[in-house]
Amino acid sequence: MEIKVSEVMQREDNSLYLKEIEVINYDEVEILNTPDNVVKLMTDVFEINKKISEEIFVIALTTDSKPLHFFRLNRGTVNNSLFDTRGLMISLLLANASTFVIVHNHPSGSITPSKPDIEITQKLNKAAELLGLTFTDHIIVGKREDHYSFREFYDDLAKVR
């Protein structure tokens, strides 16, 4: 599979476009339809489990869970990272995504969701609904390949509290 790492750029006329920063070939996982597959890819390719600060990625997916683009949303501090919901949604729309997954790490190793993790999940689910996108999962990765998947604990992300 080709992993396209991209970012949204702005032209002089203020129109937006996707710029591919890097293309990585990865053959271990073909489809990102389970949290385990997502975590394997994120630890193998981006080494998200080894980062010393929080990093947030979004994976834009087709309806059959094939990746279109990967976006690094932010690199934060050891226990905090912020991102712009509007910018995230713009990225997904430009990528022509149907569904998406958010993945971030906890450098502490704890995979327990924080209050901001829960609030972000709720906010993204509402924004996705308004735009006709499916928010498939929010995954927190610890120091190894251990992880917390909101989808595994809530069959519907709208029930996250």
PLY file of the C-alpha trace (Angstrom):
ply
format ascii 1.0
element vertex 161
property float x
property float y
property float z
element edge 160
property int vertex1
property int vertex2
end_header
0.00 0.00 0.00
1.10 3.56 -0.61
0.99 5.83 2.39
0.58 9.41 1.23
1.60 11.88 3.93
-0.02 15.15 2.96
-0.88 18.62 4.17
-3.29 21.32 3.10
-1.71 24.29 1.40
-3.10 27.64 0.26
-2.48 29.30 -3.09
-2.15 33.05 -3.58
-5.81 33.20 -4.65
-6.72 31.56 -1.27
-7.82 28.29 -2.88
-6.74 25.17 -1.04
-5.02 22.04 -2.28
-3.38 18.90 -0.93
0.38 18.67 -1.14
1.94 15.22 -0.83
4.95 15.55 1.44
6.04 11.94 1.29
4.94 8.62 -0.15
5.88 5.50 1.80
5.44 1.94 0.58
4.14 -0.39 3.28
3.01 -3.95 2.66
2.32 -5.33 6.14
-1.30 -4.15 6.25
-3.54 -3.55 3.24
-6.72 -2.32 4.87
-7.29 -0.28 8.04
-10.53 -1.86 9.19
-9.44 -2.78 12.74
-7.69 -0.89 15.54
-4.93 -3.53 15.50
-4.18 -2.85 11.82
-4.13 0.91 12.41
-1.81 0.57 15.42
0.52 -1.80 13.56
0.88 0.65 10.69
1.29 3.68 12.97
3.97 1.99 15.08
5.81 0.44 12.11
5.79 3.50 9.84
5.50 6.54 12.11
6.87 4.98 15.33
4.13 6.79 17.20
4.77 4.63 20.27
8.31 6.04 20.60
7.49 9.76 20.40
8.44 11.88 23.41
5.63 14.36 22.83
2.01 13.86 21.87
1.38 13.70 18.14
-1.99 13.56 16.47
-2.57 11.97 13.07
-5.71 11.65 11.00
-6.07 8.95 8.41
-8.47 9.75 5.58
-10.11 6.55 4.36
-12.38 5.27 1.61
-15.66 3.57 2.52
-13.84 0.21 2.45
-11.14 1.41 4.90
-8.34 1.92 2.37
-6.16 4.90 3.22
-6.21 7.96 0.99
-3.98 10.36 2.93
-2.27 10.64 6.31
-2.10 14.03 8.00
0.04 14.94 11.00
-2.24 17.39 12.76
0.00 18.54 15.54
3.01 17.83 17.68
2.37 18.93 21.24
3.98 18.62 24.64
4.60 15.55 26.74
0.93 15.46 27.81
-1.02 17.79 25.55
-1.66 18.48 21.90
-4.20 20.71 20.23
-5.59 20.81 16.74
-8.09 22.77 14.72
-11.32 20.87 14.00
-12.07 23.12 11.03
-8.65 22.43 9.51
-9.08 18.70 10.09
-12.43 18.68 8.29
-10.98 20.69 5.39
-8.19 18.11 5.07
-10.70 15.26 4.97
-12.92 16.95 2.39
-9.97 17.78 0.13
-8.82 14.16 0.41
-12.30 13.06 -0.68
-12.52 10.88 2.43
-15.66 8.98 3.36
-14.41 7.91 6.75
-11.51 8.75 9.05
-9.57 7.62 12.09
-7.75 9.83 14.60
-4.64 8.36 16.21
-2.49 9.91 18.89
0.04 8.75 21.41
0.44 9.11 25.15
4.20 9.35 25.83
3.52 8.41 29.47
2.53 4.96 28.24
-0.93 5.17 29.81
-3.66 4.47 27.27
-6.46 5.76 29.49
-8.32 8.56 27.69
-8.06 11.98 29.31
-11.01 14.34 29.64
-9.76 16.33 26.59
-9.51 13.03 24.61
-13.15 12.32 25.37
-14.21 15.89 24.54
-12.32 15.83 21.22
-13.99 12.54 20.30
-17.43 13.98 21.01
-16.66 17.18 19.07
-15.27 15.33 16.03
-18.24 12.98 15.93
-20.64 15.95 15.77
-18.58 17.73 13.10
-18.33 14.56 11.00
-22.08 14.00 11.19
-22.75 17.52 9.93
-20.46 16.99 6.93
-21.65 13.49 6.06
-18.38 11.83 7.11
-18.03 8.72 9.25
-15.72 9.04 12.26
-14.56 5.44 12.48
-12.34 5.52 15.57
-10.11 7.50 17.91
-7.14 5.39 18.96
-4.64 6.18 21.72
-1.29 4.39 21.46
0.93 3.69 24.47
4.67 2.96 24.63
4.41 -0.45 23.04
1.66 -1.47 20.66
-0.90 -1.34 23.46
-3.79 0.92 22.62
-7.21 2.22 23.56
-9.84 2.25 20.84
-12.95 4.30 21.49
-14.76 2.14 18.92
-13.94 -1.03 20.88
-15.50 0.46 24.03
-18.39 2.32 22.41
-20.17 0.71 19.48
-21.30 4.22 18.49
-18.96 7.18 18.98
-22.02 9.36 19.62
-22.33 7.51 22.97
-18.87 8.58 24.20
-19.18 10.35 27.56
0 1
1 2
2 3
3 4
4 5
5 6
6 7
7 8
8 9
9 10
10 11
11 12
12 13
13 14
14 15
15 16
16 17
17 18
18 19
19 20
20 21
21 22
22 23
23 24
24 25
25 26
26 27
27 28
28 29
29 30
30 31
31 32
32 33
33 34
34 35
35 36
36 37
37 38
38 39
39 40
40 41
41 42
42 43
43 44
44 45
45 46
46 47
47 48
48 49
49 50
50 51
51 52
52 53
53 54
54 55
55 56
56 57
57 58
58 59
59 60
60 61
61 62
62 63
63 64
64 65
65 66
66 67
67 68
68 69
69 70
70 71
71 72
72 73
73 74
74 75
75 76
76 77
77 78
78 79
79 80
80 81
81 82
82 83
83 84
84 85
85 86
86 87
87 88
88 89
89 90
90 91
91 92
92 93
93 94
94 95
95 96
96 97
97 98
98 99
99 100
100 101
101 102
102 103
103 104
104 105
105 106
106 107
107 108
108 109
109 110
110 111
111 112
112 113
113 114
114 115
115 116
116 117
117 118
118 119
119 120
120 121
121 122
122 123
123 124
124 125
125 126
126 127
127 128
128 129
129 130
130 131
131 132
132 133
133 134
134 135
135 136
136 137
137 138
138 139
139 140
140 141
141 142
142 143
143 144
144 145
145 146
146 147
147 148
148 149
149 150
150 151
151 152
152 153
153 154
154 155
155 156
156 157
157 158
158 159
159 160
